Amino acid sequence: MSNTKIHYLKSLVSCFLALVLSSCGGGGGNTSNPVPPEPVTPPQPSVGVTKFPDLDWDVEDPEVANVMSVGVNEALDYAFRDNKNTQGVVIVRHGVIIGERYSDDKSQYSSATSWSTGKSFASALIGIALDKGYINSIDESAETYLPEWVGTGKTEITIRSILEMRSGLSAGPGGDANIYSGGINGDQLAFALARTSESPPRSQNWSYSNADSMLLAGILEESTGQNVLDFADKELFSKIGMQADWWTDERGHAMTYCCIDSTTRDFARFGLLFARNGKWNDEQLISESWIDVSTRVPSNTNNQGYALQWWVNQSAGYFFAAGLHTNNIYVFPELDLVVVRNSTYTKVGTSSIRTGGNYHFTVAPLSWSHSSFLEPIVEAITD
């Protein structure tokens, strides 16, 4: 029996005894009225899956969202152990923050960076462009939206094969990581476009490729007639209340394989959008069909759990956007749970145009275990 119910019954018993004593007492009896029981305050209802943040987040005790505090604290303690180099962690359940911590010199207002988590944002924009008819199908030739490829023999490379990182294209001059160093005369999109075909698309096994993801910038620019940041601001960031700065190369192309600067809280907004199947309040920003296909691992590859620019841990019930040095957004749709972890970040330089003097500096954790971080939270959920 709950404490509330016990308190209520005790009050009734006290009232009954008072009435008996007043009628059975000696002499002329006591006609005074008994003291009424104290009013019972009903338990407050828990938040639910219809809750979204407004301009700011609601911050609640974990128990309000049916999560035991001990699990949340264990996860936060793990993330902020010595040598983990964590800048910020935000844990969201049922649309409210139930856990949050920052390093001593940072706060909820501090910028973090995405690194390759930006790939998942670019994938979401492809889905929006598809929903709105800017793109006909991800199974059509990417050449349709990459005019530089016309006549180069790359007609068979589809948008899907690029999203899957199975384009069959080479790594590019100096290797795939060389794209961040400047591309071709400061044009990272040109670097991605100029690669030669090594095998038919989707015929060979998966190979992680920043340059494949950079092609999404060209596809989005050509299909929407807008630069990527403008399109993202209009169709995504402004809708979910996210402030974001997407870095570009020297030619103005958004670096769609990485490099979105935002706060840890705002990265959690993006995670919540995917936890809620693309819906924000009453608006379907991304179709449920795109949420499904982009977070589902294609069959018959060695892709190590890679979907369309998202990583998937199907056995543990979550998918995640993963960035260098564990800048990650974990999404548990069935639990309505989002967890964000960012590494320490210093923006070097004076602008967000990637040149020799403007770059990102983050510090990796000495070691990191997804399960050691996430399991205490999941196991603390009581509903």
Secondary structure, 3 states (H helix, E strand, C coil): CCHHHHHHHHHHHHHHHHHHHHHHCCCCCCCCCCCCCCCCCCCCCCCCCCCCCCCCCCECCHHHHCECHHHHHHHHHHHCCCCCCEEEEEEEECCEEEEEEECCCCCCCCEEECHHHHHHHHHHHHHHHHHCCCCCCCCCEHHHCCHHHCCCCCCCCEHHHHHCCCCCECCCCCCHHHHHHCCECCEHHHHHHCCCECCCCCCCCCCCCHHHHHHHHHHHHHHHCCCHHHHHHHHHHHHHCCCCEECECCCCCECCCCCEEEEHHHHHHHHHHHHCCCEECCEECCCHHHHHHHCCCCCCCCCCCECCCCEEEHHHCEEEECCCCCCEEEEEHHHCEEEEEEECEEEECCCCECECCEEEEECCCCCCCHHHHHHHHHHCECC
